Amino acid sequence: MTSNPYKGVGTALVTPFTKTGEVDHEALKRLVKRQLDGGVDMLVPCGTTGEAVTLSLSEYEDVLRTVVEAVDKRIPVVAGAGSNSTDRTIKYARAAQSCGVDALLIVGPYYNKPTQEGFVRHYRAVADAVDLPIIIYNVPGRTGSNMTAETQLRIAELDSVVATKEASGDLGQVMEIIRNKDVSFHVLSGDDSLTLPLIALGGNGVISVIANEIPDEFCEMVRAAMEGYWNEARRIHYKLLDLMNANFLESNPIPVKTALAKMGLITDAVRLPLTSMRQENREKLRAVLTQLDLLP
């Protein structure tokens, strides 16, 4: 692939629910508009932050169709489609393709703890089954097993694999991938707080949680870094650092959905087994949002 559009800021989009627990499609459309207005480079619905594992197949398809229609081809839509089952991953990947998405974010299979060879065969099977670009997602803190740099580089040899979302937190591993990858393969941060150092090392952007709350300023930081304006990038990074950290006071997406609710953008609702944010953490989050003047 000579031109790879999967770079810059991708928002790991939340899935808003109503008070009674259904997908709130109108709120979702408003969130998409806000993201487009904020200047993000791609949207990533139905990932971890989108609580995809709690969505039925019909809900999953409805969310993707809503986002695709609202985006209207202005930026790429990358659908989360991963599972711990290769067959189920392929089923959801094909469903996502039928909804008109531009690419897929495929998390390393969780719970099973595959071998490194198992990871490679999993991605090869998915790549053979669908006709869409694929972004690897390595997040061992959630999946229970790490895809090594060597394994990710092997997977990157597949023609349809265009990028990795690296959320291992291991900058040594990230450097190994960046040093040895093909120029057409992109490395995206899976941790907001590590985006700036990852770009400094030669990375290509981020799939972000904080972009849900403050897309415009976070995009400014990423673009400043990618264009080499390091003083400006550092200024914004440290301004937003407390919110980056507050978004993980509890399991993602509990804090970010709480923040968006406080900002008046969605209903404060997550699906079990996630629960509402504890009061002491709500106060910490409110203080950060107040500091950044994000509350109405």
Secondary structure by P-SEA (a helix, b strand, c coil): ccccccccccccbbbbbcccccccaaaaaaaaaaaaaacccbbbccccccccccccaaaaaaaaaaaaaaacccbbbbbbcccccaaaaaaaaaaaaaacccbbbbcccccccccaaaaaaaaaaaaacccbbbbbbbbcccccccccaaaaaaaaccccccccccccccaaaaaaaaacccccbbbbbccccaaaaaaaacccccccccccccaaaaaaaaaaaaacaaaaaaaaaaaaaaaaaaaaccccaaaaaaaaaaacccccccccccccccaaaaaaaaaaaaaacccc
